Amino acid sequence: MSLGSRLVKGLDNLGFKELFPIQERALNPLLQGKDVIGQAKTGTGKTVAYAIPMLEGIETGNRIVQGLIITPTRELTVQVSNEIKRMGRYTDIKVVAVYGGQPIGIQLRHLEMGVHILVGTPGRTIDLIKRGALLLSKVKFMVLDEADTMLDMGFRVDIEYILKETPNARQMGLFSATMPEKIIQLSGKYMNEPEKILIDSDELSVETLDQKYILTDGKPKLGVLARILSEEKPSSVLVFCATKFRVDRLAWNLRGKFLGVDALHGNLSQNQRDRVMQLFRAQKIKILVATDLAARGLDIPHIDCIINYDVPKNPLIYFHRVGRTARAGGSGKSYTLVSREELEDFIRIQDITTVSIKPAYCDVRKGYSSLNLKKFHNRKSESENINGLVSKYCERCGKWVNWVSEGALCKCGDCGKILR
């Protein structure tokens, strides 16, 4: 690709051996100056795909912002900026992260000294623009990371404000693990004939991720979660809850049963959030209970288990959550605890994945085990809470199969998919 020797040296030191598919297909169009929409499974190197062309195109002699990356969270902003700094460590390119919660004076001083690449959250980026401290008139390459979130209604007004401050001739990239069709259609408003690179767009889960679900059926979820943690003994686990209150309450309950438990959500100060993330990365926190603040983009390789304590309302959030493990070709496990009230939400998740989310069973007193539905096929309807067998067509398996009826539910005897 005729990259600069200093950039190649930085990549070599990071241990790059070969390209992931999104990198292989996105790098050349970006290096050629084309706009790109890039979608690939989480953990497959999207940051590298857009960072290399950005680093390669920077004019180091001109200390003004030439590369702009907007991310939805403070944690992702810090992570992306650090990753770019590592890639460009042998160049003279200056990278700064700007986000709320950090004293703005520090960020102002960096901008005064001169910055080539700015990574920021929308709110703090706009604040710096309005203060006259951030000029974007020389931006050559702009990226929206986690673009599906960035172009959602909550961020769209901010993004349009920032875009108006950049030149019309800028190059632009949208990258995310999920890229709904409405976002692709919307991108036409901001981009110039973008090249669409959609890797495995019909399947959002990685193959090395072992996904399971447990129907709690009125049992306290805390007991089920405690059983999983006690029997699986994951070295590093991320537990997702729906709200900040539920995060705090669950973390408090778990501290009475396990060591190394902490919480992460938006009500914490930036110093508290930074401390928690630093301890979790250093594996001094073993169990981190979090809101979906931690579901987007965070790359912590040692996470080996994800637990969805609450099923997300938006099915795409599920894939962002479980994507925190099994990254860069590694393996991992995920468990989703499904209450009766959450069945419809979970079925929507099953409907958009062809990978089997396998059923498991948990008895709080005896522990949990994987549930092989086929073993029930020849049993009487009264045994094991199995009320009967029916034959139905399973879209995931692509054939007529025996379905096992359990209470009011019906499951595929082969893959465990719940019948709507």
N, C-alpha and C positions, 0 to 999 in steps of 0.2 A: 504493500500500500504506500510505499515511499514515505513513511512517517519520519519525523525528525529523530536524530540519533539520541537526543536527550530524553524524548518521550519514550522511545523504545527501551532505553535503559531503565526508566521508571517502571514500565510494564514488566520487563524481565525480572526486576527485583521483587515484584509482587507475585511472581510465579506463574504468569500466564503461559499456558502450553498450547491451547487450542481455543477456537471460538465456539460459543454457544450459537444456536441457530439465529436468534434475534440479532446477535452481533455480526454474524456472517452475512446476513441479508441487509442489515441497516447501515453498516459502516460505509460501504462504497457510495450509495446514494447521498448520504450525508456529506461525505468528503467531496462529492461533486456539487454540493450546494443546493440539493433538492430538499423540499419540505417532506417530512416523513411522519406517518402515523404508525407507531409501533406497538403491537400488542403481543405479549408472551407471558407464559406462566410466571408466577412470582418466584424469585430466586434464580432467574436464568440470565442475569447480567445486563439488564436494560440500562442501568446507569453507565456502564462501560460503553455501551453501544452509542450513546449520545455524547459522552464526555471526551472520548478520543478525538472525534472530528472538531469539537469545540476547542480543545487544547491545541490541536494542530493549526487551527486558523487564527489563533491569537497573535497580534503584533505586539511583542513584548516591549518595544520601544515607546509605545503609546499607552501611558498609564491612565486609561479611562475604561469604563465598563463596556466590554465588547461581547461578553457572554452572560446571559441571564437565565437562571433556572428558578422557577416558582414551584414550591411544594406546599402541601396542605397542613403539615404539622411542624412544630419546632424540632422534634426529635429527628424527623426525616431530613430537615434542612441541615442539621449538624452532621448527620451521617453522610449525606451526599457531598457536602463541602469537604469533609475529611477524606473521603474516597478520592475525590478529584485532586486534592493536595498530594495524596500519596502517588497518584499516577504521574503528576507533574512535578515531583519533588526535585528533579534535576534541571528543570527549566526555570526561567525567571518569572513565571506567571504567578500573580498574586490572586488568591481566592479568599473571599470573606463570606461568612454566614450572617444574615441579619434576621432577627425574629424578636417577637415580643417577649418580655420577661427578662431579657438581658439589658443592662444599662445602655441607653442609646448613645451615651458619650463615647463608649468604646468603639461602637460601629461608626460614628462620625469621624473619629480619628483615623480609622482604617481608610475611609473614603477620602479623607484629606490627603493621605499619603499616596493614594493611587491604587486602584483595584482593576484587575482585568476581567475576573469572573465573579459575579454576585449570585449567591444562592439565598433565597429568602421566602418567607411566608408572605401572603398577599398584604396583610394589614401593616406590617412593619415596612415593607417595600413602599407602599403608598405613603406612609408617614414620612419616610426619608425623601420621597419625591416632593411632597408638599413643603417640606422644610428647605427645599432648594439644595439639599446635600447630595442627591442622587440624580444624575443626568443620564438618560438612556438614549440620547440622540445618535450615539455611535454603536449601538448594539447591532451585531451582525448575526447572532444566533440565539434564539430564545427557545426554551424548553418548558413545557408544562409536565411535571412529573406527577403520576397518579392523575392523569388527565380526566378520567371519568368523574372524579370528585371535583377537580378544579373547574370543570365546565358545568357542574351541577348548579342549580339555582342559587345555592348559598354563596358561591364564589364568583359567579359569572360577572356580576357588576364590577367587582374588584379587578378581575382579569381584563375586562374591556378597558377599564381606566388605565391599567399598566400598558396594555397594547397600544393605546393612543399616544403614549410617550415614546414609543419605539419607532424606528423608520419603517416605512411601508415595504422597503426592499429587503427587510431582514429575512433570514432563513428561520424556519420554525419546526419544532418537533413536538409531537404529543406521544407520551409513553405511559402505558398502564398494563396491569395484569388482566384487566377486563376492559373491553371497549364496546359498549352497547351501540347498536346501529344509530340511535338518535344522536350520540356524541360524534360519530363519524359524519353524519349529515350536517351537524352543527359546525364541524371543523371547516367546512367550505367557506364560512363567513370570515375566517381568520387566515386561511392558508392558500397557497398558490399551487393548484394541481398536485396535491400531496401524493406521494407514493405510499400505498397501504401495504404494510407488512404485518400480516396477522398470523402468528405462529400458533397452531393448535387452537384456533379461536373457538372451536366447538367443544373443547375439553379443557377445563380450567384447573383440574387437579393434576399434580405430578404423579407419575407412576410409582415412585418410590415411597409414597405416603400411604400408610395403612390406616384407612378411615373406618371408624366404627360408631354406632349409635346405640344408646341405651334408653328404652322406654321406662320412665320412672314410675308411671302408673300410681301416682299419689304418694309414693315413698319420698321422704325428705331428700332433696338433691344433695344436701350436705353429707349425708351418710353414704350416698353412692360415690360422691367425689372422694371422700376419705378412703373408701375401699380401693378405688382405682390407684390413688397415690400410695397407699400402703402396700398393695400387691405388685404394682408395676415398678415402683421405686425409680421414677424418672430422675435423671441427674439435673435436668433443668426443664421446668414446665411453665407454660403461660396459660392462665385461666381467664377466659373472657366472660364479662357480665354486661348486662344491658345498660345499667345506669351507674353513676358515681356512688350513690347511696348503697347499691347492692355490692359494689366493689369493696367499699369500706367495711360493710357488715361481714362479707364473706372472708376478707382478709383477717378481721378480728377473730372470727370463729376458727379459722385455720391455725392462727398463732397458738391457740390452746392445744393443738394436736401435733403440729409439725414445727421444725426449726427452719429458719431462713425464709420467712414469708414477708412480703411487702405489697403495697398497692400503688397503682399508677392511674391517674385520671386528670382531667383538666382543671380541677379545683386546687391542685397543688401548685405552690409557687414554682417558678422556673428553677430555682436552686434545689428544691425538693425533687423535682422531676429529673434534673441532671444527676443528682445524687443516686436516686433509685436506678436509673439506667446504667450509671457507672458501676454500681454494685452488682447489678444483674449481669452485665457484660463480663465482669470479673468473677462471676459464679459464686459470689458471696451471698447473693439472694438465690435461693433454689426454686421458690414458688412465687411467681409474680402474678397478682390478680389485677386485671386491667379492663378499662373500657376499650372501645374500638379505636381510641387514640393510638394503641399499639398494633393495630391491624394493618397499617399502611406502610409498606416499604421497608420497615426495620429489618436489618440484616444482622442477626445474632446466630452464628453457625452452630453453637452448642445446644440450642433448644432442641430437645428430642421428643417433646410431647406437647400437644395443644389440647386444651379442654374447653369446649363451649358449654359453660355452665348455663347460659341462656342462649336459645336459638335466635339468631338475628332475623329481624323482619325482612330486611333486604337480602335475598339469597346470594347476591354477588359478594356481600360482606363476608359470608362464610368462607369463600375461597381466599379472600385476603387474609382472614384469620389463620386458617390452617396452613397457608403459605409461609408462615413464620418458621415452620420446620421443614425438613426434607429439602433444604436449599442447595443449589449448585450440585445437584446429582446425589446428595446424601439421602439417608433414609430418616423416617420419622413416623410418629403415630398421632392420631387425633381421635378424641372421643366427644360426642355430642349428647348431652343429657336432654331428653325430650319429654316434656310433660304433656298431659292430655290437651292442655290449652295451646301448646306450641306445635301440634301435629301438622296443621295446615302450612305453617311456616317451614317446617322441615320437609314436607312433601314437595314444596316449591323448589327447595334445594336439590332434592333427588331428581326432579324433573329436568334439570338443566345439566346433569352430569351423566356421562356414560360409564364412569368408574363406579364400581360397587362400594357403597357405604354399608359395611356389614353390620348385621344386628349382633348385639351382645346382651347378656342377661345379668342382672345384679341382684343378689340377695344380700342385704346389708349384714345379716348375721353370718352368712357362709362365704361371702365374697362374690366375685363376678366371673363369668367365663364367656368365651365366644359361643354363639348359639348356631349350631348346624341345623338348619330347618329341615334338611332332608331326613334326619334321623327320626322325625316325627311322622313320616309319611305312612308308616304301617301301624301306628299306634291308634288306640281307641280314642274317640273324640273327647272322652271325659278326662283323659290323662294330661298332665303337664300344662293345664290351662289351654289346650288346643281343642277347639270346638268343632273342627271339621276340615275337610279338604275340598277344594274346588279346582277346576281346570280353567285357566284364563290365559290370555295372550300377554306376555311381558315385553314391553317395548325395549327395555334394556337388553334382555336376553335375545330378543328377536325371534321368539318361538312360543308355542303353547306349552305351558308348564303347570305343574301342580302348585297351587297356591295354598298356603296354610292359613286358616282363619284363627286368629287369637283374640278372643273377646269381640270387640266391635271392629277390629282391624283385619286386613287381609294382606299377607306377605307372600312374595314370590319364594317358592321353595328352593330356587337355585341361587338367586343373588340377594334376597332379603328386601327388595324394593317394596315399599308400602303402596297398596292399591288405593288410589284416590276415592 
